[in-house]
Every structure is written in structure tokens, then in C-alpha cells.
Amino acid sequence: MFRVALLLFFIPLVACRSSGGEPVPQDDVTELTLYGDSHARINEVVGIVAVLPDRYDQYQWTQLDGAPVALPDRHGPAISFRVSDPGRYRFRFQAGSDQGSISDEFVVTVADDGEPARAALRTDRSVSAGGRTSLRFWLDDQAPVSAPRFRQVSGPAASLAYGSDPAIVYLTAPDVPGDRVLVFEASVDTAEGTFTDQARVVVRNRPPVTSPYFCAEDGANCATTTPLQEVRAYRRDSTYRPVLERCVYDNQLDGARLCRVSELPPLGRRGDLPTVERIMDRVLVSHDWMGERFEALLRDPETQADLRHLLRAVTAVVISSDLRPSFYWALTGAIYLDPRYLWLTPEERDLINEQPDARSGFGEDLPFRVVSRFLSDDGPMPALPAAGERVVISEDRLRPRLTNTLYHELAHANDYLPPSVLPFLDAELRIVDEVNRRAPVSATLPGGPRDTNLTQLARVRYYGDPITEAQKQLDPDQVADWFFADVTNDFYAYTTPREDLAMLFEEALTGFRLGYQRDLAVTDIDYIVRQGWRHRIAQTGVAERVGYVLDWIYPEQAPAIRAHMESLTPEPLCAGVPFVSSSPECAMPMAFPAPSEAFQYRPELHEHFSPPSVRP
């Protein structure tokens, strides 16, 4: 068994720099240089990274020789791939800007003269100065007898930390005056000996965070605590590219940089339904495959109409490897997506930062759990593969989770800017000014969560408020009575009226469009059901509130969704049995029981940000 390392929550956060703080470091890199593995063994994971002056912001890798390899990020400053055949592999890297272009080539020679590589530290990548990322150590078909050991071999010192998974190291990149290459090494002992591998991380010199909206506090203005990963317009020829990069996801975003409605209007401001092409012109990504998957979802006949309608309220979509969790930000009118539901290959997943959501450990001392699951006739909503599996998955497996997440975040967008107000936005105001002019739909949602005990408990669960001794002694049956006497469909609804609205909308759309029914239960800490319901959303009181939400933010489908909910019959779940096997039919276990790891159930932690009052 691996030892459990120190919890990640002890990592110090990088606070925002003020607008009057440090000057932007002067770039000291004057030419393009490629670093990587010039020699490799069969089955080895090879990495090549580029160091180049800051003025270049467009990148292209091209394989010129050798057996074809998969390159999940051809348009970034780093590539990584596994070589399966011996031979000479040659690559060209080209960087461009408005001032011209530069290029260089790199050759990797793969020999077939020894034992194939059986360990890999995944994966070589780029990260912004001060930013955070993660590396995972993989071992092929070997049982380790010790936990992996990680160390930095060269380059400016990064801050390393560890979480509950001993195969991962989390790193915070140092500040640098120009691009710098950091080399990390992992090794592990097995019965057959010690296996070792290295990975390169190129730290990009980017402007420091001077924005007052990227900060360590929990205020409504704060969107993140670390410098942002470099993103680019998914469509290079988008006419919105300059404003997307300036006022949606910029380290130095301030009130003056925020776009006016005339510069970056919501997609549905003209009153028509945005096309897929128009939507994709508003997408920023850290890796191109993220945009490809998002576009594929938009073109899916099953969900296309919903998403095009709901995206009317959105100014832009940002998908980046360092985003966790997904959120909507009223400051910019954009949604920001965690790419965990977009990857199809393990090589793509390697590029996603595995830093956990810091809130995932909140409320561990509460004596109860509020859990839920989506089920269809074919079984539970597909989950992501376990972290230790390297498998290729289908879009069908990811689509329900991704769509469900989008329904939630787009509910927030339409809460602030419902369809009825879009044609009347003032072109000369900023989006946040328009948001601040009116109350959101959620502010008038009737019959909101009433139980003050649950509101306080939700603060412990989702915000990390200290737990009281009285809360530690609560009987789960008492909590269940409080919860099911109220008119909400999720514990998260007790955090804010905005989350109350989003959870109602998310469940209604997921059931109507995707055919999933939802089970909701209050359990003890061992996940034994104390009280639960299927189709809670159809219960009197809850259903009326859903109807109010639909009439405001998705009026085109409100009658059909309301009719669907009226066809549902709320049914109690069997109490006294594990949630994973509970169903309304107490005489028989659930037809599609969840896997054993569901006993460690953790709800998806959504997020949104309230609209701050922005200085001119």
C-alpha cells in the first residue's frame, strides 16, 4: 500500500499582486531553443518543450519523420508522446506573431536495444509563472513496494506538495524573467528494481496578476488565486479574438478592460438563435481538443437546441486545463469550464491539472450526507474512469456529465440575463453594469429554502465554516425530516438563491432531455439511507418552483418540460440500506447498483460568482 501524503490543503495560496505592485519582468530570452529527449527507448514517453521570446503567441508542431505519434497539443509550447517503434522522429516547431515567425527542428532517436520503458512521469507541459499544475507517475504492470519519490532535478525552484494520491505531485511554478525549463524526476521501488522517469515543464514568463478580481479572498469579485494558464481563441480568425483575450480571461483584468456590450455582446442579443459557428467564435481554450469536443456537443442533435438557446445569455466560453471547478462569472458574462468531461484519450487527460477542489474536504465531520445520482433505463449516468486507468473512452460516455454541467452553469447565465432582457441591453454599458441594473430571477423565486438549520449546515459543507458541537451531534433522521419538509431538490440550494435556481433547472433539463431520473437521499456517514426520494423534483412545492424558473429562463421549452415533470411520480427510497443499492422497490436491490467506490460519494461542486460592483 502507498503511504498517504500530507493533505493538499496545506499548500499556501499565491495572493494577488496589486495594481501598484511589482513591474512586469523584462523578458531575457532572445531566441528559440528546443529542449527534450534526443534519445529514447521503445515505449518511452518523450517530451519536447520550446523556450522563446514573449512576443510570439502562435505555435505549431509538425511531425516530419518517424512512425506517426499522437500529439494532443500541436498548438502549445510543449508536446509529449509515447514512441512504440524504433527509428528517427523529427519535429518542427514554428512560432509566430504580428512581427514575424521563427522555427526550429528537434530529432529523437529511438533504439530497440534494451528493455522497453515501463515507467512514465506524465506529462511534459507548459505553465504560467506562478501558476499551478500536476504531474502523475505511471508504472506499467508492476506492484510498487514504496510510494513514488519526486524531486526537482534542474531549473528555478518550484514549490512541491502532495495530496492523498501518492502518485501525483502538485507544483507551483516560480516567477521567472523569461521562459525557463524545469526538470522533475520520479522513481519507485519494485520487486524487480527501481524505475525512474523525468518530465520537463516550461514556465512561461507572463505579466503578473494585477487584476483586483483574481485574488485569494472569498469575496464576490474573486475568480481564482493563481496566475492563469495561457489560453487562445479556438478559431484563430474570429473577429472577436482581440476582445476575448483582453476582457474575458486576462491576468490584468480591471474595470477599464471589461468589455462593453457593443464590443462583446451576449450571443443572443440580436434576438435570434446563435449558430454553432457564431458560438465557436467566442471560445477560448488552452488546448485545441477542448474546443473540438465542445463543438461536437453543440452539433449533437439531442442537445443542440437546448444549448444554443441557453448560450444566448453568454458572452464567451473559456475551457482551460487549470479551471476547477466550472463556473459562471457575471463580471464578464462568460462561462468557464473544467475540461474533465471533455477528454477522450489518456494523453489528453494527462494535460489537465489534477489539483483537487479545495472544498472537497469541507464538512467531513458532519454526521450525515446528502447524496444523489442520475439513473436511466440503461443504468447510472456514466462516470469518469478511475484516475489509475489509461483507457480511451467515447463521446457518448462523457456527454451526459458535460451536458449536465452546462445546464447548471447556463442556468446561472440566464438567471442574470434572461431572454426577455437581451434585446434591451445598453450597447455602451459593460455586462456587469447591465447585471447590476436589475435583480436576478433567483431573487424573486418563490418559496425558497426555509430551514435555517440546513442553511447553517450548508455553510459548513460548502464554505468550510467551523462546525459546532451541536452540529456534530445531529441525528441524520432529524436532518432528513428538515430537508424533505422543505421545497428544495439539493443541499447545495441552501448556499444561495442562485444555486437554488441552478439546481432546479439542472435536474429538470437533465431529466427531460437526457432521460435521467434522479434519486436524492439523506444518509448517515456510512451512506445508509435514512430517507430518500426518486423524482423529488415532481413533488408539490418543488415542481411549482421549477415551473417559475423555466418560464423565465427557457420559455420556449417550459410547457414541454412541465408536462414531463407532471408525468413523474415521486417515490420514497428504501431506508436502512446502502444508497448504492437503494430503490423504491424495497423487495429487490436496484437493477443497476453503483460501483463500490460510490460509498465514497462526493457531490459535484459547482460554483458561480456574484456580480461585483465594478469601479469605472
KOLBAKOL-825377 format. One line per 10 residues: number of its first residue (from 1); their letters; for each residue x, z, y of C-alpha. Coordinates in nm, 2 decimals. Layout:
<atoms>
NUM = A = X/Z/Y ~ ...
</atoms>
This chain:
<atoms>
1 = MFRVALLLFF = 0.00/0.00/0.00 ~ 0.12/-0.08/0.35 ~ 0.15/0.22/0.58 ~ -0.09/0.23/0.87 ~ 0.10/0.19/1.20 ~ 0.01/0.35/1.53 ~ -0.32/0.26/1.69 ~ -0.30/-0.03/1.94 ~ -0.49/0.17/2.19 ~ -0.17/0.35/2.30
11 = IPLVACRSSG = -0.03/0.03/2.44 ~ 0.00/0.07/2.82 ~ -0.21/-0.19/3.01 ~ -0.05/-0.42/3.27 ~ -0.21/-0.34/3.60 ~ -0.29/-0.59/3.87 ~ -0.05/-0.66/4.14 ~ -0.19/-0.65/4.49 ~ -0.20/-0.95/4.72 ~ 0.07/-0.79/4.92
21 = GEPVPQDDVT = 0.29/-0.72/4.62 ~ 0.58/-0.90/4.46 ~ 0.67/-1.25/4.57 ~ 0.64/-1.53/4.32 ~ 0.97/-1.55/4.12 ~ 1.17/-1.87/4.20 ~ 1.19/-2.10/3.91 ~ 1.56/-2.11/3.79 ~ 1.51/-2.38/3.52 ~ 1.62/-2.73/3.64
31 = ELTLYGDSHA = 1.60/-2.94/3.32 ~ 1.41/-2.99/3.00 ~ 1.56/-2.82/2.69 ~ 1.40/-2.81/2.34 ~ 1.48/-2.51/2.11 ~ 1.38/-2.50/1.74 ~ 1.48/-2.51/1.37 ~ 1.71/-2.80/1.32 ~ 1.74/-2.73/0.95 ~ 1.47/-2.61/0.72
41 = RINEVVGIVA = 1.37/-2.56/0.35 ~ 1.07/-2.70/0.17 ~ 0.76/-2.50/0.25 ~ 0.91/-2.35/0.56 ~ 0.72/-2.31/0.89 ~ 0.92/-2.49/1.16 ~ 0.88/-2.43/1.53 ~ 1.00/-2.62/1.84 ~ 0.95/-2.49/2.20 ~ 1.02/-2.65/2.53
51 = VLPDRYDQYQ = 1.18/-2.49/2.84 ~ 1.12/-2.69/3.15 ~ 1.07/-2.65/3.53 ~ 0.74/-2.51/3.66 ~ 0.64/-2.83/3.84 ~ 0.54/-3.00/3.51 ~ 0.19/-2.92/3.39 ~ 0.11/-3.20/3.14 ~ 0.26/-3.21/2.79 ~ 0.26/-3.44/2.49
61 = WTQLDGAPVA = 0.43/-3.40/2.15 ~ 0.46/-3.72/1.93 ~ 0.60/-3.73/1.58 ~ 0.83/-4.03/1.54 ~ 0.97/-3.99/1.19 ~ 0.91/-3.80/0.87 ~ 0.61/-3.72/0.65 ~ 0.31/-3.66/0.88 ~ 0.25/-3.29/0.97 ~ -0.04/-3.12/1.13
71 = LPDRHGPAIS = 0.01/-3.03/1.50 ~ -0.28/-2.83/1.62 ~ -0.14/-2.81/1.98 ~ 0.00/-3.15/2.08 ~ -0.05/-3.08/2.45 ~ 0.12/-2.75/2.49 ~ 0.49/-2.65/2.53 ~ 0.53/-2.53/2.17 ~ 0.45/-2.67/1.83 ~ 0.46/-2.52/1.48
81 = FRVSDPGRYR = 0.41/-2.68/1.14 ~ 0.49/-2.64/0.77 ~ 0.71/-2.90/0.60 ~ 0.62/-2.99/0.24 ~ 0.86/-3.28/0.18 ~ 1.24/-3.32/0.23 ~ 1.37/-3.56/0.49 ~ 1.43/-3.61/0.86 ~ 1.15/-3.52/1.10 ~ 1.18/-3.64/1.46
91 = FRFQAGSDQG = 0.96/-3.54/1.75 ~ 0.94/-3.65/2.12 ~ 0.82/-3.41/2.39 ~ 0.71/-3.55/2.72 ~ 0.62/-3.35/3.03 ~ 0.45/-3.50/3.34 ~ 0.33/-3.41/3.68 ~ 0.24/-3.58/4.01 ~ 0.61/-3.60/4.07 ~ 0.70/-3.80/3.75
101 = SISDEFVVTV = 0.78/-3.73/3.39 ~ 1.07/-3.62/3.17 ~ 1.12/-3.63/2.79 ~ 1.35/-3.53/2.51 ~ 1.36/-3.55/2.13 ~ 1.42/-3.30/1.85 ~ 1.52/-3.36/1.49 ~ 1.45/-3.13/1.20 ~ 1.63/-3.20/0.87 ~ 1.45/-3.06/0.56
111 = ADDGEPARAA = 1.66/-3.01/0.25 ~ 1.54/-2.99/-0.11 ~ 1.84/-2.79/-0.24 ~ 1.71/-2.44/-0.29 ~ 1.42/-2.20/-0.33 ~ 1.12/-2.30/-0.12 ~ 1.04/-2.07/0.17 ~ 0.79/-1.80/0.07 ~ 0.75/-1.61/0.40 ~ 0.64/-1.71/0.74
121 = LRTDRSVSAG = 0.61/-1.54/1.08 ~ 0.33/-1.73/1.24 ~ 0.35/-1.88/1.47 ~ 0.58/-2.03/1.74 ~ 0.38/-2.04/2.07 ~ 0.38/-2.01/2.45 ~ 0.26/-1.72/2.65 ~ 0.25/-1.64/3.02 ~ 0.49/-1.39/3.18 ~ 0.33/-1.05/3.14
131 = GRTSLRFWLD = 0.07/-1.18/2.90 ~ -0.01/-1.06/2.55 ~ -0.01/-1.23/2.22 ~ 0.04/-1.15/1.85 ~ 0.24/-1.27/1.55 ~ 0.14/-1.23/1.19 ~ 0.38/-1.21/0.89 ~ 0.26/-1.40/0.58 ~ 0.41/-1.37/0.23 ~ 0.32/-1.62/-0.04
141 = DQAPVSAPRF = 0.22/-1.47/-0.38 ~ 0.43/-1.16/-0.35 ~ 0.34/-0.79/-0.36 ~ 0.54/-0.61/-0.09 ~ 0.68/-0.27/-0.17 ~ 0.71/-0.18/0.20 ~ 0.55/-0.26/0.53 ~ 0.69/-0.56/0.72 ~ 0.96/-0.48/0.97 ~ 0.96/-0.65/1.31
151 = RQVSGPAASL = 1.23/-0.68/1.57 ~ 1.32/-0.90/1.86 ~ 1.64/-1.10/1.80 ~ 1.71/-1.25/2.14 ~ 1.57/-1.32/2.49 ~ 1.44/-1.08/2.76 ~ 1.29/-0.77/2.61 ~ 0.92/-0.78/2.52 ~ 0.71/-0.47/2.46 ~ 0.61/-0.45/2.09
161 = AYGSDPAIVY = 0.32/-0.25/1.95 ~ 0.14/-0.21/1.62 ~ -0.22/-0.17/1.51 ~ -0.40/-0.08/1.18 ~ -0.29/-0.41/1.02 ~ 0.08/-0.37/0.93 ~ 0.13/-0.75/0.90 ~ 0.08/-0.80/1.28 ~ 0.30/-0.72/1.58 ~ 0.14/-0.73/1.92
171 = LTAPDVPGDR = 0.37/-0.82/2.21 ~ 0.36/-0.81/2.59 ~ 0.58/-1.08/2.74 ~ 0.83/-0.98/3.01 ~ 0.83/-1.11/3.37 ~ 1.08/-1.40/3.39 ~ 1.22/-1.61/3.68 ~ 1.18/-1.93/3.47 ~ 1.08/-2.03/3.12 ~ 1.26/-1.81/2.86
181 = VLVFEASVDT = 1.27/-1.83/2.48 ~ 1.21/-1.50/2.28 ~ 1.30/-1.49/1.91 ~ 1.13/-1.25/1.68 ~ 1.21/-1.17/1.32 ~ 1.00/-1.01/1.04 ~ 1.12/-0.90/0.70 ~ 0.97/-0.73/0.40 ~ 1.10/-0.59/0.07 ~ 0.95/-0.70/-0.26
191 = AEGTFTDQAR = 1.04/-0.66/-0.63 ~ 1.22/-1.00/-0.60 ~ 1.42/-0.91/-0.29 ~ 1.38/-0.92/0.09 ~ 1.20/-1.21/0.26 ~ 1.26/-1.29/0.62 ~ 1.14/-1.54/0.88 ~ 1.17/-1.59/1.26 ~ 0.94/-1.73/1.53 ~ 1.00/-1.84/1.89
201 = VVVRNRPPVT = 0.78/-1.76/2.18 ~ 0.84/-1.94/2.51 ~ 0.75/-1.72/2.80 ~ 0.62/-1.94/3.09 ~ 0.70/-1.84/3.45 ~ 0.36/-1.84/3.62 ~ 0.25/-1.69/3.95 ~ 0.19/-1.32/3.94 ~ -0.16/-1.18/3.92 ~ -0.25/-1.11/4.28
211 = SPYFCAEDGA = -0.63/-1.15/4.23 ~ -0.83/-0.83/4.30 ~ -1.06/-0.94/4.02 ~ -0.81/-0.93/3.74 ~ -0.74/-0.55/3.72 ~ -0.71/-0.26/3.49 ~ -1.01/-0.06/3.62 ~ -1.36/-0.08/3.47 ~ -1.53/-0.19/3.79 ~ -1.77/-0.48/3.81
221 = NCATTTPLQE = -1.50/-0.70/3.97 ~ -1.26/-0.67/3.68 ~ -1.23/-0.95/3.43 ~ -0.90/-0.88/3.25 ~ -0.60/-0.66/3.27 ~ -0.33/-0.91/3.19 ~ -0.20/-1.24/3.32 ~ -0.40/-1.54/3.20 ~ -0.29/-1.78/2.93 ~ -0.23/-2.13/3.07
231 = VRAYRRDSTY = -0.54/-2.35/3.04 ~ -0.61/-2.71/3.13 ~ -0.91/-2.94/3.18 ~ -1.02/-3.06/2.84 ~ -1.08/-3.40/2.99 ~ -0.78/-3.49/3.20 ~ -0.97/-3.75/3.40 ~ -1.25/-3.51/3.50 ~ -1.32/-3.53/3.87 ~ -1.37/-3.15/3.87
241 = RPVLERCVYD = -1.03/-3.08/3.73 ~ -0.87/-2.96/4.06 ~ -1.15/-2.71/4.14 ~ -1.18/-2.59/3.78 ~ -0.82/-2.49/3.78 ~ -0.84/-2.33/4.12 ~ -1.16/-2.13/4.12 ~ -1.26/-2.05/3.76 ~ -0.95/-1.91/3.57 ~ -0.67/-1.86/3.82
251 = NQLDGARLCR = -0.42/-1.57/3.84 ~ -0.46/-1.56/4.22 ~ -0.84/-1.59/4.24 ~ -0.97/-1.43/4.56 ~ -1.28/-1.47/4.78 ~ -1.13/-1.76/4.96 ~ -1.06/-1.95/4.64 ~ -1.40/-1.92/4.50 ~ -1.59/-2.25/4.49 ~ -1.89/-2.33/4.70
261 = VSELPPLGRR = -2.20/-2.47/4.52 ~ -2.12/-2.81/4.67 ~ -1.77/-2.80/4.51 ~ -1.87/-2.68/4.16 ~ -2.25/-2.67/4.12 ~ -2.43/-2.54/3.82 ~ -2.47/-2.82/3.57 ~ -2.85/-2.83/3.62 ~ -2.86/-2.81/4.00 ~ -2.99/-3.17/4.03
271 = GDLPTVERIM = -3.29/-3.07/3.82 ~ -3.21/-3.29/3.53 ~ -3.07/-3.21/3.18 ~ -2.69/-3.23/3.18 ~ -2.54/-3.48/2.93 ~ -2.27/-3.38/2.69 ~ -2.03/-3.59/2.89 ~ -2.11/-3.40/3.21 ~ -2.07/-3.07/3.04 ~ -1.74/-3.15/2.88
281 = DRVLVSHDWM = -1.61/-3.25/3.23 ~ -1.64/-2.88/3.31 ~ -1.45/-2.74/3.01 ~ -1.11/-2.57/3.04 ~ -0.91/-2.50/2.72 ~ -0.58/-2.35/2.61 ~ -0.57/-2.58/2.31 ~ -0.75/-2.92/2.27 ~ -0.90/-2.84/1.93 ~ -1.11/-2.57/2.10
291 = GERFEALLRD = -1.27/-2.84/2.32 ~ -1.32/-3.07/2.03 ~ -1.52/-2.80/1.84 ~ -1.73/-2.71/2.14 ~ -1.82/-3.08/2.20 ~ -1.91/-3.12/1.83 ~ -2.15/-2.83/1.86 ~ -2.31/-2.99/2.17 ~ -2.37/-3.30/1.98 ~ -2.53/-3.13/1.68
301 = PETQADLRHL = -2.89/-3.25/1.67 ~ -3.01/-2.90/1.57 ~ -2.88/-2.71/1.87 ~ -2.81/-2.98/2.13 ~ -3.13/-2.94/2.32 ~ -3.11/-2.57/2.35 ~ -2.75/-2.56/2.47 ~ -2.80/-2.84/2.72 ~ -3.10/-2.66/2.87 ~ -2.92/-2.33/2.88
311 = LRAVTAVVIS = -2.60/-2.46/3.02 ~ -2.79/-2.57/3.33 ~ -2.70/-2.24/3.49 ~ -2.33/-2.26/3.42 ~ -2.06/-2.40/3.64 ~ -1.78/-2.42/3.37 ~ -1.68/-2.32/3.02 ~ -1.34/-2.16/2.95 ~ -1.20/-2.13/2.60 ~ -0.86/-1.97/2.56
321 = SDLRPSFYWA = -0.65/-1.81/2.29 ~ -0.63/-1.49/2.49 ~ -1.00/-1.44/2.55 ~ -1.16/-1.14/2.37 ~ -1.45/-1.08/2.39 ~ -1.66/-1.36/2.51 ~ -1.83/-1.30/2.85 ~ -2.02/-1.45/3.14 ~ -1.89/-1.39/3.49 ~ -2.13/-1.41/3.78
331 = LTGAIYLDPR = -1.83/-1.43/4.02 ~ -1.76/-1.78/3.91 ~ -2.08/-1.88/3.73 ~ -1.88/-1.97/3.42 ~ -1.88/-1.85/3.06 ~ -1.55/-1.75/2.88 ~ -1.54/-1.79/2.51 ~ -1.34/-1.62/2.24 ~ -1.22/-1.91/2.01 ~ -1.26/-1.70/1.69
341 = YLWLTPEERD = -1.57/-1.91/1.60 ~ -1.41/-2.25/1.67 ~ -1.11/-2.28/1.44 ~ -1.13/-2.47/1.11 ~ -0.77/-2.46/0.98 ~ -0.54/-2.17/0.93 ~ -0.29/-2.34/1.16 ~ -0.55/-2.33/1.44 ~ -0.63/-1.97/1.37 ~ -0.26/-1.89/1.39
351 = LINEQPDARS = -0.27/-1.98/1.77 ~ -0.54/-1.72/1.85 ~ -0.43/-1.39/1.99 ~ -0.53/-1.12/1.74 ~ -0.53/-0.84/1.99 ~ -0.84/-0.63/1.90 ~ -1.11/-0.55/2.14 ~ -1.01/-0.20/2.27 ~ -1.37/-0.09/2.25 ~ -1.38/-0.13/1.87
361 = GFGEDLPFRV = -1.28/0.23/1.81 ~ -1.53/0.38/2.06 ~ -1.79/0.62/1.91 ~ -1.62/0.68/1.58 ~ -1.72/1.05/1.60 ~ -2.09/0.97/1.64 ~ -2.28/1.09/1.33 ~ -2.48/0.77/1.29 ~ -2.45/0.40/1.31 ~ -2.69/0.13/1.44
371 = VSRFLSDDGP = -2.63/-0.18/1.24 ~ -2.79/-0.53/1.19 ~ -2.75/-0.85/1.00 ~ -2.89/-1.20/1.01 ~ -3.03/-1.35/0.69 ~ -3.17/-1.68/0.59 ~ -3.31/-1.83/0.27 ~ -2.95/-1.92/0.18 ~ -2.81/-1.58/0.24 ~ -2.64/-1.38/0.52
381 = MPALPAAGER = -2.50/-1.56/0.82 ~ -2.16/-1.68/0.72 ~ -1.87/-1.45/0.82 ~ -1.52/-1.55/0.91 ~ -1.26/-1.55/0.63 ~ -1.07/-1.23/0.59 ~ -0.75/-1.21/0.80 ~ -0.53/-1.24/0.49 ~ -0.69/-1.57/0.37 ~ -0.54/-1.90/0.46
391 = VVISEDRLRP = -0.83/-2.14/0.40 ~ -0.98/-2.45/0.56 ~ -1.34/-2.39/0.65 ~ -1.63/-2.62/0.75 ~ -1.80/-2.65/1.08 ~ -2.12/-2.55/0.90 ~ -1.97/-2.21/0.83 ~ -1.88/-2.15/1.19 ~ -2.18/-2.30/1.37 ~ -2.43/-2.01/1.33
401 = RLTNTLYHEL = -2.19/-1.75/1.47 ~ -2.08/-1.97/1.75 ~ -2.43/-2.07/1.84 ~ -2.55/-1.71/1.83 ~ -2.27/-1.61/2.07 ~ -2.36/-1.89/2.31 ~ -2.72/-1.78/2.31 ~ -2.61/-1.44/2.42 ~ -2.37/-1.55/2.70 ~ -2.60/-1.82/2.82
411 = AHANDYLPPS = -2.88/-1.56/2.84 ~ -2.66/-1.38/3.10 ~ -2.61/-1.70/3.30 ~ -2.98/-1.78/3.31 ~ -3.06/-1.41/3.39 ~ -2.87/-1.45/3.72 ~ -2.96/-1.82/3.79 ~ -3.29/-1.90/3.61 ~ -3.40/-2.27/3.60 ~ -3.66/-2.21/3.88
421 = VLPFLDAELR = -3.39/-2.13/4.14 ~ -3.13/-2.40/4.06 ~ -3.28/-2.68/4.28 ~ -3.28/-2.44/4.58 ~ -2.92/-2.32/4.59 ~ -2.75/-2.35/4.92 ~ -2.46/-2.60/4.89 ~ -2.24/-2.41/5.14 ~ -2.26/-2.08/4.96 ~ -2.05/-1.96/4.68
431 = IVDEVNRRAP = -2.21/-1.90/4.34 ~ -2.16/-1.52/4.38 ~ -2.33/-1.54/4.72 ~ -2.63/-1.70/4.56 ~ -2.63/-1.44/4.28 ~ -2.62/-1.16/4.53 ~ -2.92/-1.31/4.72 ~ -3.17/-1.23/4.45 ~ -3.23/-0.98/4.17 ~ -3.17/-1.10/3.82
441 = VSATLPGGPR = -3.46/-1.15/3.58 ~ -3.34/-0.84/3.39 ~ -3.41/-0.62/3.69 ~ -3.78/-0.70/3.65 ~ -3.80/-0.70/3.27 ~ -4.09/-0.46/3.20 ~ -4.08/-0.17/2.96 ~ -3.70/-0.13/2.94 ~ -3.52/0.12/2.72 ~ -3.67/0.46/2.80
451 = DTNLTQLARV = -3.49/0.71/2.59 ~ -3.22/0.89/2.79 ~ -3.06/1.04/2.48 ~ -2.98/0.69/2.35 ~ -2.86/0.58/2.69 ~ -2.60/0.85/2.68 ~ -2.51/0.78/2.32 ~ -2.46/0.41/2.41 ~ -2.21/0.51/2.68 ~ -2.01/0.68/2.41
461 = RYYGDPITEA = -2.03/0.39/2.17 ~ -1.96/0.10/2.41 ~ -1.78/0.25/2.71 ~ -1.58/0.53/2.54 ~ -1.74/0.82/2.73 ~ -1.64/1.16/2.58 ~ -1.86/1.27/2.30 ~ -2.03/1.62/2.34 ~ -2.05/1.88/2.06 ~ -2.43/1.84/2.07
471 = QKQLDPDQVA = -2.40/1.47/2.01 ~ -2.16/1.53/1.72 ~ -2.43/1.74/1.55 ~ -2.72/1.50/1.59 ~ -2.93/1.42/1.28 ~ -2.94/1.04/1.21 ~ -3.31/1.08/1.14 ~ -3.36/1.21/1.49 ~ -3.17/0.92/1.63 ~ -3.38/0.68/1.42
481 = DWFFADVTND = -3.70/0.83/1.55 ~ -3.58/0.79/1.91 ~ -3.47/0.44/1.86 ~ -3.77/0.29/1.68 ~ -4.02/0.47/1.91 ~ -3.87/0.26/2.19 ~ -3.91/-0.11/2.27 ~ -3.55/-0.25/2.23 ~ -3.40/-0.46/1.95 ~ -3.04/-0.33/1.97
491 = FYAYTTPRED = -2.84/-0.03/2.05 ~ -2.64/-0.24/2.29 ~ -2.95/-0.28/2.50 ~ -2.91/0.07/2.63 ~ -2.59/-0.01/2.82 ~ -2.75/-0.22/3.10 ~ -3.08/-0.41/3.16 ~ -2.87/-0.73/3.14 ~ -2.77/-0.66/2.78 ~ -3.12/-0.56/2.70
501 = LAMLFEEALT = -3.23/-0.91/2.81 ~ -2.95/-1.09/2.64 ~ -3.00/-0.92/2.30 ~ -3.37/-1.00/2.31 ~ -3.31/-1.36/2.39 ~ -3.02/-1.40/2.14 ~ -3.23/-1.28/1.84 ~ -3.54/-1.49/1.94 ~ -3.34/-1.81/1.97 ~ -3.13/-1.75/1.65
511 = GFRLGYQRDL = -3.45/-1.69/1.45 ~ -3.64/-1.98/1.60 ~ -3.37/-2.24/1.60 ~ -3.14/-2.14/1.31 ~ -3.39/-1.98/1.08 ~ -3.23/-1.64/1.05 ~ -3.43/-1.32/1.03 ~ -3.27/-1.00/1.15 ~ -3.25/-0.66/0.98 ~ -3.19/-0.36/1.20
521 = AVTDIDYIVR = -3.13/-0.01/1.09 ~ -3.01/0.34/1.18 ~ -2.78/0.48/0.91 ~ -2.55/0.77/0.86 ~ -2.17/0.73/0.88 ~ -2.17/0.61/0.52 ~ -2.41/0.33/0.61 ~ -2.70/0.48/0.41 ~ -3.03/0.37/0.57 ~ -3.23/0.64/0.74
531 = QGWRHRIAQT = -3.48/0.40/0.90 ~ -3.48/0.02/0.94 ~ -3.69/-0.28/1.01 ~ -3.69/-0.65/0.94 ~ -3.84/-0.86/1.23 ~ -3.82/-0.58/1.48 ~ -3.85/-0.84/1.75 ~ -4.21/-0.92/1.64 ~ -4.32/-0.56/1.68 ~ -4.58/-0.48/1.95
541 = GVAERVGYVL = -4.40/-0.39/2.27 ~ -4.08/-0.57/2.18 ~ -4.24/-0.91/2.14 ~ -4.41/-0.89/2.48 ~ -4.08/-0.83/2.65 ~ -3.92/-1.13/2.47 ~ -4.21/-1.34/2.60 ~ -4.13/-1.24/2.95 ~ -3.77/-1.33/2.91 ~ -3.85/-1.67/2.76
551 = DWIYPEQAPA = -4.09/-1.76/3.04 ~ -3.82/-1.71/3.29 ~ -3.50/-1.84/3.14 ~ -3.62/-2.10/2.88 ~ -3.98/-2.20/2.98 ~ -3.95/-2.54/2.80 ~ -3.95/-2.37/2.46 ~ -4.13/-2.04/2.54 ~ -4.46/-2.14/2.38 ~ -4.29/-2.26/2.05
561 = IRAHMESLTP = -4.07/-1.95/2.02 ~ -4.36/-1.72/2.10 ~ -4.56/-1.89/1.82 ~ -4.27/-1.85/1.58 ~ -4.25/-1.48/1.65 ~ -4.62/-1.44/1.60 ~ -4.57/-1.58/1.25 ~ -4.33/-1.30/1.16 ~ -4.45/-0.97/1.00 ~ -4.24/-0.66/1.08
571 = EPLCAGVPFV = -4.14/-0.49/0.76 ~ -3.97/-0.15/0.71 ~ -3.64/-0.15/0.51 ~ -3.60/0.08/0.22 ~ -3.44/0.41/0.33 ~ -3.19/0.61/0.13 ~ -3.00/0.31/0.00 ~ -2.68/0.14/0.14 ~ -2.76/-0.10/0.42 ~ -2.58/-0.39/0.24
581 = SSSPECAMPM = -2.84/-0.38/-0.03 ~ -3.15/-0.26/0.16 ~ -3.45/-0.48/0.19 ~ -3.83/-0.44/0.24 ~ -3.88/-0.47/-0.14 ~ -3.77/-0.13/-0.25 ~ -3.80/-0.20/-0.62 ~ -3.53/-0.46/-0.61 ~ -3.20/-0.50/-0.42 ~ -3.15/-0.76/-0.15
591 = AFPAPSEAFQ = -3.12/-1.11/-0.30 ~ -2.81/-1.18/-0.10 ~ -2.62/-0.85/-0.07 ~ -2.34/-0.84/0.18 ~ -1.98/-0.82/0.06 ~ -1.83/-0.47/0.01 ~ -1.65/-0.49/0.34 ~ -1.98/-0.48/0.51 ~ -1.97/-0.10/0.46 ~ -1.71/-0.11/0.74
601 = YRPELHEHFS = -1.97/-0.29/0.95 ~ -1.89/-0.32/1.32 ~ -2.13/-0.50/1.56 ~ -2.01/-0.79/1.77 ~ -1.90/-0.65/2.11 ~ -2.05/-0.89/2.37 ~ -1.95/-0.85/2.73 ~ -2.06/-0.97/3.07 ~ -1.95/-0.88/3.42 ~ -2.19/-0.79/3.70
611 = PPSVRP = -2.16/-0.99/4.02 ~ -1.92/-0.82/4.26 ~ -1.97/-0.82/4.63 ~ -1.70/-1.05/4.74 ~ -1.53/-1.04/5.08 ~ -1.53/-1.37/5.27
</atoms>
